[in-house]
Each structure stands twice: as C-alpha cells, then as structure tokens.
Amino acid sequence: MSMLALGPLKGTQVPQSFLAVGGLCVAFIPLGVSLLRDGPPPTRRALVWIAVLAAVYVLVTAYGPKG
C-alpha cells in the first residue's frame, strides 16, 4: 500500500499505482480462495442482498444517463 500515489498532487505515477494494486490483488488470491472453501456458506439474507444489489446495478447500467 505504501506504493500507491494518493493525494491530489501525485497523479503522475499512474502506472506505478496500477502495478501496486495488481500486486495486492495477486497477493490476496490465496486468502480469498481459502475463505471461499473453508468459510461458512452464505445465509439466505446475504444471498437476497446480493441479488438485490446485482439487479440495481443492472438497472442503473441499462437505464442510467449513459445507458
């Protein structure tokens, strides 16, 4: 995280920021896989919220100002 260029005056280091975020994503892949395999299954309430948020996303994307 220390490689990320945050702040209004540090926008010149865009490629460096992409590399840092990509490295963090790759580093957390094993943790995410183990959480999905060994973690508790999602509850019905969580599945309903995921469905609602996905539907809202589709509607906003389809009927939004640029859709």
mmJSON file of the N, C-alpha and C atoms, coordinates in Angstrom:
{"data_MODEL":{"atom_site":{
"group_PDB":["ATOM","ATOM","ATOM","ATOM","ATOM","ATOM","ATOM","ATOM","ATOM","ATOM","ATOM","ATOM","ATOM","ATOM","ATOM","ATOM","ATOM","ATOM","ATOM","ATOM","ATOM","ATOM","ATOM","ATOM","ATOM","ATOM","ATOM","ATOM","ATOM","ATOM","ATOM","ATOM","ATOM","ATOM","ATOM","ATOM","ATOM","ATOM","ATOM","ATOM","ATOM","ATOM","ATOM","ATOM","ATOM","ATOM","ATOM","ATOM","ATOM","ATOM","ATOM","ATOM","ATOM","ATOM","ATOM","ATOM","ATOM","ATOM","ATOM","ATOM","ATOM","ATOM","ATOM","ATOM","ATOM","ATOM","ATOM","ATOM","ATOM","ATOM","ATOM","ATOM","ATOM","ATOM","ATOM","ATOM","ATOM","ATOM","ATOM","ATOM","ATOM","ATOM","ATOM","ATOM","ATOM","ATOM","ATOM","ATOM","ATOM","ATOM","ATOM","ATOM","ATOM","ATOM","ATOM","ATOM","ATOM","ATOM","ATOM","ATOM","ATOM","ATOM","ATOM","ATOM","ATOM","ATOM","ATOM","ATOM","ATOM","ATOM","ATOM","ATOM","ATOM","ATOM","ATOM","ATOM","ATOM","ATOM","ATOM","ATOM","ATOM","ATOM","ATOM","ATOM","ATOM","ATOM","ATOM","ATOM","ATOM","ATOM","ATOM","ATOM","ATOM","ATOM","ATOM","ATOM","ATOM","ATOM","ATOM","ATOM","ATOM","ATOM","ATOM","ATOM","ATOM","ATOM","ATOM","ATOM","ATOM","ATOM","ATOM","ATOM","ATOM","ATOM","ATOM","ATOM","ATOM","ATOM","ATOM","ATOM","ATOM","ATOM","ATOM","ATOM","ATOM","ATOM","ATOM","ATOM","ATOM","ATOM","ATOM","ATOM","ATOM","ATOM","ATOM","ATOM","ATOM","ATOM","ATOM","ATOM","ATOM","ATOM","ATOM","ATOM","ATOM","ATOM","ATOM","ATOM","ATOM","ATOM","ATOM","ATOM","ATOM","ATOM","ATOM","ATOM","ATOM","ATOM","ATOM","ATOM","ATOM"],
"id":[1,2,3,4,5,6,7,8,9,10,11,12,13,14,15,16,17,18,19,20,21,22,23,24,25,26,27,28,29,30,31,32,33,34,35,36,37,38,39,40,41,42,43,44,45,46,47,48,49,50,51,52,53,54,55,56,57,58,59,60,61,62,63,64,65,66,67,68,69,70,71,72,73,74,75,76,77,78,79,80,81,82,83,84,85,86,87,88,89,90,91,92,93,94,95,96,97,98,99,100,101,102,103,104,105,106,107,108,109,110,111,112,113,114,115,116,117,118,119,120,121,122,123,124,125,126,127,128,129,130,131,132,133,134,135,136,137,138,139,140,141,142,143,144,145,146,147,148,149,150,151,152,153,154,155,156,157,158,159,160,161,162,163,164,165,166,167,168,169,170,171,172,173,174,175,176,177,178,179,180,181,182,183,184,185,186,187,188,189,190,191,192,193,194,195,196,197,198,199,200,201],
"type_symbol":["N","C","C","N","C","C","N","C","C","N","C","C","N","C","C","N","C","C","N","C","C","N","C","C","N","C","C","N","C","C","N","C","C","N","C","C","N","C","C","N","C","C","N","C","C","N","C","C","N","C","C","N","C","C","N","C","C","N","C","C","N","C","C","N","C","C","N","C","C","N","C","C","N","C","C","N","C","C","N","C","C","N","C","C","N","C","C","N","C","C","N","C","C","N","C","C","N","C","C","N","C","C","N","C","C","N","C","C","N","C","C","N","C","C","N","C","C","N","C","C","N","C","C","N","C","C","N","C","C","N","C","C","N","C","C","N","C","C","N","C","C","N","C","C","N","C","C","N","C","C","N","C","C","N","C","C","N","C","C","N","C","C","N","C","C","N","C","C","N","C","C","N","C","C","N","C","C","N","C","C","N","C","C","N","C","C","N","C","C","N","C","C","N","C","C","N","C","C","N","C","C"],
"label_atom_id":["N","CA","C","N","CA","C","N","CA","C","N","CA","C","N","CA","C","N","CA","C","N","CA","C","N","CA","C","N","CA","C","N","CA","C","N","CA","C","N","CA","C","N","CA","C","N","CA","C","N","CA","C","N","CA","C","N","CA","C","N","CA","C","N","CA","C","N","CA","C","N","CA","C","N","CA","C","N","CA","C","N","CA","C","N","CA","C","N","CA","C","N","CA","C","N","CA","C","N","CA","C","N","CA","C","N","CA","C","N","CA","C","N","CA","C","N","CA","C","N","CA","C","N","CA","C","N","CA","C","N","CA","C","N","CA","C","N","CA","C","N","CA","C","N","CA","C","N","CA","C","N","CA","C","N","CA","C","N","CA","C","N","CA","C","N","CA","C","N","CA","C","N","CA","C","N","CA","C","N","CA","C","N","CA","C","N","CA","C","N","CA","C","N","CA","C","N","CA","C","N","CA","C","N","CA","C","N","CA","C","N","CA","C","N","CA","C","N","CA","C","N","CA","C","N","CA","C","N","CA","C","N","CA","C"],
"label_alt_id":[null,null,null,null,null,null,null,null,null,null,null,null,null,null,null,null,null,null,null,null,null,null,null,null,null,null,null,null,null,null,null,null,null,null,null,null,null,null,null,null,null,null,null,null,null,null,null,null,null,null,null,null,null,null,null,null,null,null,null,null,null,null,null,null,null,null,null,null,null,null,null,null,null,null,null,null,null,null,null,null,null,null,null,null,null,null,null,null,null,null,null,null,null,null,null,null,null,null,null,null,null,null,null,null,null,null,null,null,null,null,null,null,null,null,null,null,null,null,null,null,null,null,null,null,null,null,null,null,null,null,null,null,null,null,null,null,null,null,null,null,null,null,null,null,null,null,null,null,null,null,null,null,null,null,null,null,null,null,null,null,null,null,null,null,null,null,null,null,null,null,null,null,null,null,null,null,null,null,null,null,null,null,null,null,null,null,null,null,null,null,null,null,null,null,null,null,null,null,null,null,null],
"label_comp_id":["MET","MET","MET","SER","SER","SER","MET","MET","MET","LEU","LEU","LEU","ALA","ALA","ALA","LEU","LEU","LEU","GLY","GLY","GLY","PRO","PRO","PRO","LEU","LEU","LEU","LYS","LYS","LYS","GLY","GLY","GLY","THR","THR","THR","GLN","GLN","GLN","VAL","VAL","VAL","PRO","PRO","PRO","GLN","GLN","GLN","SER","SER","SER","PHE","PHE","PHE","LEU","LEU","LEU","ALA","ALA","ALA","VAL","VAL","VAL","GLY","GLY","GLY","GLY","GLY","GLY","LEU","LEU","LEU","CYS","CYS","CYS","VAL","VAL","VAL","ALA","ALA","ALA","PHE","PHE","PHE","ILE","ILE","ILE","PRO","PRO","PRO","LEU","LEU","LEU","GLY","GLY","GLY","VAL","VAL","VAL","SER","SER","SER","LEU","LEU","LEU","LEU","LEU","LEU","ARG","ARG","ARG","ASP","ASP","ASP","GLY","GLY","GLY","PRO","PRO","PRO","PRO","PRO","PRO","PRO","PRO","PRO","THR","THR","THR","ARG","ARG","ARG","ARG","ARG","ARG","ALA","ALA","ALA","LEU","LEU","LEU","VAL","VAL","VAL","TRP","TRP","TRP","ILE","ILE","ILE","ALA","ALA","ALA","VAL","VAL","VAL","LEU","LEU","LEU","ALA","ALA","ALA","ALA","ALA","ALA","VAL","VAL","VAL","TYR","TYR","TYR","VAL","VAL","VAL","LEU","LEU","LEU","VAL","VAL","VAL","THR","THR","THR","ALA","ALA","ALA","TYR","TYR","TYR","GLY","GLY","GLY","PRO","PRO","PRO","LYS","LYS","LYS","GLY","GLY","GLY"],
"label_asym_id":["A","A","A","A","A","A","A","A","A","A","A","A","A","A","A","A","A","A","A","A","A","A","A","A","A","A","A","A","A","A","A","A","A","A","A","A","A","A","A","A","A","A","A","A","A","A","A","A","A","A","A","A","A","A","A","A","A","A","A","A","A","A","A","A","A","A","A","A","A","A","A","A","A","A","A","A","A","A","A","A","A","A","A","A","A","A","A","A","A","A","A","A","A","A","A","A","A","A","A","A","A","A","A","A","A","A","A","A","A","A","A","A","A","A","A","A","A","A","A","A","A","A","A","A","A","A","A","A","A","A","A","A","A","A","A","A","A","A","A","A","A","A","A","A","A","A","A","A","A","A","A","A","A","A","A","A","A","A","A","A","A","A","A","A","A","A","A","A","A","A","A","A","A","A","A","A","A","A","A","A","A","A","A","A","A","A","A","A","A","A","A","A","A","A","A","A","A","A","A","A","A"],
"label_entity_id":["1","1","1","1","1","1","1","1","1","1","1","1","1","1","1","1","1","1","1","1","1","1","1","1","1","1","1","1","1","1","1","1","1","1","1","1","1","1","1","1","1","1","1","1","1","1","1","1","1","1","1","1","1","1","1","1","1","1","1","1","1","1","1","1","1","1","1","1","1","1","1","1","1","1","1","1","1","1","1","1","1","1","1","1","1","1","1","1","1","1","1","1","1","1","1","1","1","1","1","1","1","1","1","1","1","1","1","1","1","1","1","1","1","1","1","1","1","1","1","1","1","1","1","1","1","1","1","1","1","1","1","1","1","1","1","1","1","1","1","1","1","1","1","1","1","1","1","1","1","1","1","1","1","1","1","1","1","1","1","1","1","1","1","1","1","1","1","1","1","1","1","1","1","1","1","1","1","1","1","1","1","1","1","1","1","1","1","1","1","1","1","1","1","1","1","1","1","1","1","1","1"],
"label_seq_id":[1,1,1,2,2,2,3,3,3,4,4,4,5,5,5,6,6,6,7,7,7,8,8,8,9,9,9,10,10,10,11,11,11,12,12,12,13,13,13,14,14,14,15,15,15,16,16,16,17,17,17,18,18,18,19,19,19,20,20,20,21,21,21,22,22,22,23,23,23,24,24,24,25,25,25,26,26,26,27,27,27,28,28,28,29,29,29,30,30,30,31,31,31,32,32,32,33,33,33,34,34,34,35,35,35,36,36,36,37,37,37,38,38,38,39,39,39,40,40,40,41,41,41,42,42,42,43,43,43,44,44,44,45,45,45,46,46,46,47,47,47,48,48,48,49,49,49,50,50,50,51,51,51,52,52,52,53,53,53,54,54,54,55,55,55,56,56,56,57,57,57,58,58,58,59,59,59,60,60,60,61,61,61,62,62,62,63,63,63,64,64,64,65,65,65,66,66,66,67,67,67],
"pdbx_PDB_ins_code":[null,null,null,null,null,null,null,null,null,null,null,null,null,null,null,null,null,null,null,null,null,null,null,null,null,null,null,null,null,null,null,null,null,null,null,null,null,null,null,null,null,null,null,null,null,null,null,null,null,null,null,null,null,null,null,null,null,null,null,null,null,null,null,null,null,null,null,null,null,null,null,null,null,null,null,null,null,null,null,null,null,null,null,null,null,null,null,null,null,null,null,null,null,null,null,null,null,null,null,null,null,null,null,null,null,null,null,null,null,null,null,null,null,null,null,null,null,null,null,null,null,null,null,null,null,null,null,null,null,null,null,null,null,null,null,null,null,null,null,null,null,null,null,null,null,null,null,null,null,null,null,null,null,null,null,null,null,null,null,null,null,null,null,null,null,null,null,null,null,null,null,null,null,null,null,null,null,null,null,null,null,null,null,null,null,null,null,null,null,null,null,null,null,null,null,null,null,null,null,null,null],
"Cartn_x":[0.819,0.0,0.861,2.073,2.898,3.298,3.147,3.49,2.387,1.178,0.074,0.252,0.121,0.226,-1.146,-1.368,-2.655,-2.5,-3.503,-3.466,-3.649,-4.035,-4.34,-3.115,-1.919,-0.741,0.126,-0.319,0.513,-0.091,-0.756,-1.407,-0.484,0.802,1.719,2.244,1.995,2.533,1.458,0.676,-0.44,0.021,1.042,1.448,1.929,2.607,3.082,1.9,0.848,-0.325,-1.005,-1.103,-1.716,-0.916,0.395,1.233,1.072,0.98,0.83,-0.509,-1.572,-2.894,-2.952,-2.373,-2.326,-1.55,-0.444,0.333,-0.454,-1.205,-2.038,-3.128,-3.731,-4.775,-4.212,-3.051,-2.424,-2.033,-1.569,-1.143,-2.317,-3.513,-4.661,-5.48,-5.091,-5.827,-5.863,-4.734,-4.805,-5.722,-5.732,-6.621,-8.079,-8.414,-9.791,-10.239,-9.368,-9.716,-9.934,-9.056,-9.227,-10.48,-10.81,-12.032,-13.267,-13.253,-14.398,-14.55,-13.442,-13.511,-13.861,-13.227,-13.348,-14.341,-14.794,-15.688,-17.1,-17.921,-19.315,-20.066,-21.076,-21.858,-22.66,-22.959,-23.723,-25.146,-25.672,-27.035,-28.026,-29.27,-30.314,-30.428,-30.271,-30.359,-29.237,-28.026,-26.906,-27.155,-27.697,-27.988,-29.055,-30.047,-31.087,-30.47,-29.584,-28.943,-28.055,-27.357,-26.533,-27.411,-28.539,-29.454,-30.023,-30.393,-30.943,-29.897,-28.679,-27.631,-27.262,-27.255,-26.978,-28.084,-29.341,-30.458,-30.396,-30.077,-29.954,-28.824,-27.721,-26.597,-26.989,-27.68,-28.104,-29.057,-30.016,-30.976,-30.302,-29.397,-28.718,-27.826,-27.187,-26.352,-27.191,-28.314,-29.145,-29.9,-30.419,-31.289,-30.665,-29.396,-28.716,-28.536,-27.891,-27.712,-26.93,-25.997,-25.196,-25.617,-26.689,-27.108,-27.971],
"Cartn_y":[-1.19,0.0,1.251,1.167,2.372,2.841,2.001,2.405,3.221,3.191,3.899,5.404,6.074,7.524,8.111,8.493,9.062,10.553,11.3,12.735,13.462,14.74,15.472,15.813,15.867,16.29,15.132,13.915,12.769,11.945,12.556,11.831,11.443,11.775,11.463,10.036,9.333,7.992,6.939,7.1,6.194,4.771,4.513,3.116,2.445,3.196,2.646,2.248,3.025,2.708,1.442,1.289,0.085,-1.156,-1.058,-2.196,-2.536,-1.529,-1.778,-2.441,-1.954,-2.548,-3.953,-4.168,-5.509,-6.474,-6.016,-6.859,-7.218,-6.278,-6.572,-7.576,-7.442,-8.392,-9.797,-9.922,-11.233,-11.801,-10.946,-11.414,-11.94,-11.387,-11.795,-12.92,-13.42,-14.52,-15.763,-16.224,-17.423,-17.246,-16.063,-15.813,-15.896,-15.333,-15.381,-16.786,-17.567,-18.945,-19.766,-19.604,-20.368,-19.931,-18.655,-18.182,-18.755,-18.823,-19.381,-20.878,-21.586,-23.031,-23.405,-22.73,-23.135,-22.299,-21.199,-20.317,-20.858,-20.213,-20.65,-20.312,-21.089,-20.773,-19.49,-18.765,-17.522,-17.814,-16.922,-17.067,-16.665,-16.995,-16.62,-15.1,-14.425,-12.964,-12.354,-12.913,-12.411,-12.648,-13.803,-14.092,-13.159,-12.82,-11.88,-10.511,-10.048,-8.751,-8.745,-9.828,-9.908,-9.808,-10.502,-10.447,-9.043,-8.395,-7.034,-6.065,-6.147,-5.24,-5.501,-6.749,-7.063,-6.517,-6.649,-6.124,-4.601,-3.937,-2.474,-2.06,-2.773,-2.464,-2.61,-3.688,-3.89,-2.798,-2.438,-1.387,-0.033,0.289,1.584,1.612,0.504,0.453,0.553,-0.119,-0.131,1.172,1.743,2.917,4.193,4.167,5.357,6.397,7.513,8.598,8.196,7.271,6.869,5.508,4.922,3.588,3.544],
"Cartn_z":[0.0,0.0,0.0,0.469,0.514,-0.878,-1.897,-3.259,-3.93,-3.373,-4.021,-3.903,-5.008,-5.028,-4.732,-3.508,-3.113,-2.878,-3.196,-2.99,-4.306,-4.246,-5.467,-6.311,-5.722,-6.473,-6.934,-6.742,-7.081,-8.204,-9.138,-10.212,-11.35,-11.245,-12.335,-12.273,-11.212,-11.043,-11.265,-12.311,-12.574,-12.832,-13.69,-13.903,-12.615,-11.781,-10.517,-9.628,-9.632,-8.832,-9.328,-10.651,-11.205,-10.843,-10.884,-10.51,-9.038,-8.179,-6.751,-6.447,-7.046,-6.812,-7.386,-8.56,-9.137,-8.264,-7.696,-6.782,-5.54,-5.0,-3.828,-4.169,-5.329,-5.738,-5.865,-6.485,-6.637,-5.28,-4.376,-3.056,-2.23,-2.437,-1.632,-2.263,-3.428,-4.057,-3.172,-2.587,-1.742,-0.53,0.052,1.192,0.766,-0.385,-0.862,-1.199,-1.808,-2.15,-0.888,0.098,1.34,2.089,2.029,2.686,2.015,0.686,-0.03,0.227,0.346,0.562,1.997,2.96,4.364,5.16,4.617,5.346,5.405,6.21,6.294,5.012,4.67,3.472,3.704,2.653,2.824,3.286,4.092,4.587,3.498,3.716,2.76,2.658,3.779,3.79,2.937,3.036,2.238,0.756,0.411,-0.992,-1.556,-0.734,-1.176,-1.44,-0.539,-0.73,-1.965,-2.222,-3.431,-4.67,-4.676,-5.811,-5.995,-4.904,-4.984,-5.526,-5.012,-5.478,-6.935,-7.354,-8.754,-9.651,-9.226,-10.016,-10.112,-9.01,-9.034,-9.97,-9.916,-10.802,-12.275,-12.599,-13.983,-14.426,-13.57,-13.939,-14.1,-13.188,-13.286,-14.528,-14.841,-16.03,-17.296,-17.317,-18.528,-18.731,-17.655,-17.782,-17.238,-16.943,-16.442,-17.519,-17.189,-18.147,-19.39,-19.252,-20.411,-20.949,-20.429,-20.832,-22.049],
"occupancy":[1.0,1.0,1.0,1.0,1.0,1.0,1.0,1.0,1.0,1.0,1.0,1.0,1.0,1.0,1.0,1.0,1.0,1.0,1.0,1.0,1.0,1.0,1.0,1.0,1.0,1.0,1.0,1.0,1.0,1.0,1.0,1.0,1.0,1.0,1.0,1.0,1.0,1.0,1.0,1.0,1.0,1.0,1.0,1.0,1.0,1.0,1.0,1.0,1.0,1.0,1.0,1.0,1.0,1.0,1.0,1.0,1.0,1.0,1.0,1.0,1.0,1.0,1.0,1.0,1.0,1.0,1.0,1.0,1.0,1.0,1.0,1.0,1.0,1.0,1.0,1.0,1.0,1.0,1.0,1.0,1.0,1.0,1.0,1.0,1.0,1.0,1.0,1.0,1.0,1.0,1.0,1.0,1.0,1.0,1.0,1.0,1.0,1.0,1.0,1.0,1.0,1.0,1.0,1.0,1.0,1.0,1.0,1.0,1.0,1.0,1.0,1.0,1.0,1.0,1.0,1.0,1.0,1.0,1.0,1.0,1.0,1.0,1.0,1.0,1.0,1.0,1.0,1.0,1.0,1.0,1.0,1.0,1.0,1.0,1.0,1.0,1.0,1.0,1.0,1.0,1.0,1.0,1.0,1.0,1.0,1.0,1.0,1.0,1.0,1.0,1.0,1.0,1.0,1.0,1.0,1.0,1.0,1.0,1.0,1.0,1.0,1.0,1.0,1.0,1.0,1.0,1.0,1.0,1.0,1.0,1.0,1.0,1.0,1.0,1.0,1.0,1.0,1.0,1.0,1.0,1.0,1.0,1.0,1.0,1.0,1.0,1.0,1.0,1.0,1.0,1.0,1.0,1.0,1.0,1.0,1.0,1.0,1.0,1.0,1.0,1.0],
"B_iso_or_equiv":[0.0,0.0,0.0,0.0,0.0,0.0,0.0,0.0,0.0,0.0,0.0,0.0,0.0,0.0,0.0,0.0,0.0,0.0,0.0,0.0,0.0,0.0,0.0,0.0,0.0,0.0,0.0,0.0,0.0,0.0,0.0,0.0,0.0,0.0,0.0,0.0,0.0,0.0,0.0,0.0,0.0,0.0,0.0,0.0,0.0,0.0,0.0,0.0,0.0,0.0,0.0,0.0,0.0,0.0,0.0,0.0,0.0,0.0,0.0,0.0,0.0,0.0,0.0,0.0,0.0,0.0,0.0,0.0,0.0,0.0,0.0,0.0,0.0,0.0,0.0,0.0,0.0,0.0,0.0,0.0,0.0,0.0,0.0,0.0,0.0,0.0,0.0,0.0,0.0,0.0,0.0,0.0,0.0,0.0,0.0,0.0,0.0,0.0,0.0,0.0,0.0,0.0,0.0,0.0,0.0,0.0,0.0,0.0,0.0,0.0,0.0,0.0,0.0,0.0,0.0,0.0,0.0,0.0,0.0,0.0,0.0,0.0,0.0,0.0,0.0,0.0,0.0,0.0,0.0,0.0,0.0,0.0,0.0,0.0,0.0,0.0,0.0,0.0,0.0,0.0,0.0,0.0,0.0,0.0,0.0,0.0,0.0,0.0,0.0,0.0,0.0,0.0,0.0,0.0,0.0,0.0,0.0,0.0,0.0,0.0,0.0,0.0,0.0,0.0,0.0,0.0,0.0,0.0,0.0,0.0,0.0,0.0,0.0,0.0,0.0,0.0,0.0,0.0,0.0,0.0,0.0,0.0,0.0,0.0,0.0,0.0,0.0,0.0,0.0,0.0,0.0,0.0,0.0,0.0,0.0,0.0,0.0,0.0,0.0,0.0,0.0],
"pdbx_formal_charge":[null,null,null,null,null,null,null,null,null,null,null,null,null,null,null,null,null,null,null,null,null,null,null,null,null,null,null,null,null,null,null,null,null,null,null,null,null,null,null,null,null,null,null,null,null,null,null,null,null,null,null,null,null,null,null,null,null,null,null,null,null,null,null,null,null,null,null,null,null,null,null,null,null,null,null,null,null,null,null,null,null,null,null,null,null,null,null,null,null,null,null,null,null,null,null,null,null,null,null,null,null,null,null,null,null,null,null,null,null,null,null,null,null,null,null,null,null,null,null,null,null,null,null,null,null,null,null,null,null,null,null,null,null,null,null,null,null,null,null,null,null,null,null,null,null,null,null,null,null,null,null,null,null,null,null,null,null,null,null,null,null,null,null,null,null,null,null,null,null,null,null,null,null,null,null,null,null,null,null,null,null,null,null,null,null,null,null,null,null,null,null,null,null,null,null,null,null,null,null,null,null],
"auth_seq_id":[1,1,1,2,2,2,3,3,3,4,4,4,5,5,5,6,6,6,7,7,7,8,8,8,9,9,9,10,10,10,11,11,11,12,12,12,13,13,13,14,14,14,15,15,15,16,16,16,17,17,17,18,18,18,19,19,19,20,20,20,21,21,21,22,22,22,23,23,23,24,24,24,25,25,25,26,26,26,27,27,27,28,28,28,29,29,29,30,30,30,31,31,31,32,32,32,33,33,33,34,34,34,35,35,35,36,36,36,37,37,37,38,38,38,39,39,39,40,40,40,41,41,41,42,42,42,43,43,43,44,44,44,45,45,45,46,46,46,47,47,47,48,48,48,49,49,49,50,50,50,51,51,51,52,52,52,53,53,53,54,54,54,55,55,55,56,56,56,57,57,57,58,58,58,59,59,59,60,60,60,61,61,61,62,62,62,63,63,63,64,64,64,65,65,65,66,66,66,67,67,67],
"auth_comp_id":["MET","MET","MET","SER","SER","SER","MET","MET","MET","LEU","LEU","LEU","ALA","ALA","ALA","LEU","LEU","LEU","GLY","GLY","GLY","PRO","PRO","PRO","LEU","LEU","LEU","LYS","LYS","LYS","GLY","GLY","GLY","THR","THR","THR","GLN","GLN","GLN","VAL","VAL","VAL","PRO","PRO","PRO","GLN","GLN","GLN","SER","SER","SER","PHE","PHE","PHE","LEU","LEU","LEU","ALA","ALA","ALA","VAL","VAL","VAL","GLY","GLY","GLY","GLY","GLY","GLY","LEU","LEU","LEU","CYS","CYS","CYS","VAL","VAL","VAL","ALA","ALA","ALA","PHE","PHE","PHE","ILE","ILE","ILE","PRO","PRO","PRO","LEU","LEU","LEU","GLY","GLY","GLY","VAL","VAL","VAL","SER","SER","SER","LEU","LEU","LEU","LEU","LEU","LEU","ARG","ARG","ARG","ASP","ASP","ASP","GLY","GLY","GLY","PRO","PRO","PRO","PRO","PRO","PRO","PRO","PRO","PRO","THR","THR","THR","ARG","ARG","ARG","ARG","ARG","ARG","ALA","ALA","ALA","LEU","LEU","LEU","VAL","VAL","VAL","TRP","TRP","TRP","ILE","ILE","ILE","ALA","ALA","ALA","VAL","VAL","VAL","LEU","LEU","LEU","ALA","ALA","ALA","ALA","ALA","ALA","VAL","VAL","VAL","TYR","TYR","TYR","VAL","VAL","VAL","LEU","LEU","LEU","VAL","VAL","VAL","THR","THR","THR","ALA","ALA","ALA","TYR","TYR","TYR","GLY","GLY","GLY","PRO","PRO","PRO","LYS","LYS","LYS","GLY","GLY","GLY"],
"auth_asym_id":["A","A","A","A","A","A","A","A","A","A","A","A","A","A","A","A","A","A","A","A","A","A","A","A","A","A","A","A","A","A","A","A","A","A","A","A","A","A","A","A","A","A","A","A","A","A","A","A","A","A","A","A","A","A","A","A","A","A","A","A","A","A","A","A","A","A","A","A","A","A","A","A","A","A","A","A","A","A","A","A","A","A","A","A","A","A","A","A","A","A","A","A","A","A","A","A","A","A","A","A","A","A","A","A","A","A","A","A","A","A","A","A","A","A","A","A","A","A","A","A","A","A","A","A","A","A","A","A","A","A","A","A","A","A","A","A","A","A","A","A","A","A","A","A","A","A","A","A","A","A","A","A","A","A","A","A","A","A","A","A","A","A","A","A","A","A","A","A","A","A","A","A","A","A","A","A","A","A","A","A","A","A","A","A","A","A","A","A","A","A","A","A","A","A","A","A","A","A","A","A","A"],
"auth_atom_id":["N","CA","C","N","CA","C","N","CA","C","N","CA","C","N","CA","C","N","CA","C","N","CA","C","N","CA","C","N","CA","C","N","CA","C","N","CA","C","N","CA","C","N","CA","C","N","CA","C","N","CA","C","N","CA","C","N","CA","C","N","CA","C","N","CA","C","N","CA","C","N","CA","C","N","CA","C","N","CA","C","N","CA","C","N","CA","C","N","CA","C","N","CA","C","N","CA","C","N","CA","C","N","CA","C","N","CA","C","N","CA","C","N","CA","C","N","CA","C","N","CA","C","N","CA","C","N","CA","C","N","CA","C","N","CA","C","N","CA","C","N","CA","C","N","CA","C","N","CA","C","N","CA","C","N","CA","C","N","CA","C","N","CA","C","N","CA","C","N","CA","C","N","CA","C","N","CA","C","N","CA","C","N","CA","C","N","CA","C","N","CA","C","N","CA","C","N","CA","C","N","CA","C","N","CA","C","N","CA","C","N","CA","C","N","CA","C","N","CA","C","N","CA","C","N","CA","C","N","CA","C","N","CA","C"],
"pdbx_PDB_model_num":[1,1,1,1,1,1,1,1,1,1,1,1,1,1,1,1,1,1,1,1,1,1,1,1,1,1,1,1,1,1,1,1,1,1,1,1,1,1,1,1,1,1,1,1,1,1,1,1,1,1,1,1,1,1,1,1,1,1,1,1,1,1,1,1,1,1,1,1,1,1,1,1,1,1,1,1,1,1,1,1,1,1,1,1,1,1,1,1,1,1,1,1,1,1,1,1,1,1,1,1,1,1,1,1,1,1,1,1,1,1,1,1,1,1,1,1,1,1,1,1,1,1,1,1,1,1,1,1,1,1,1,1,1,1,1,1,1,1,1,1,1,1,1,1,1,1,1,1,1,1,1,1,1,1,1,1,1,1,1,1,1,1,1,1,1,1,1,1,1,1,1,1,1,1,1,1,1,1,1,1,1,1,1,1,1,1,1,1,1,1,1,1,1,1,1,1,1,1,1,1,1]
}}}
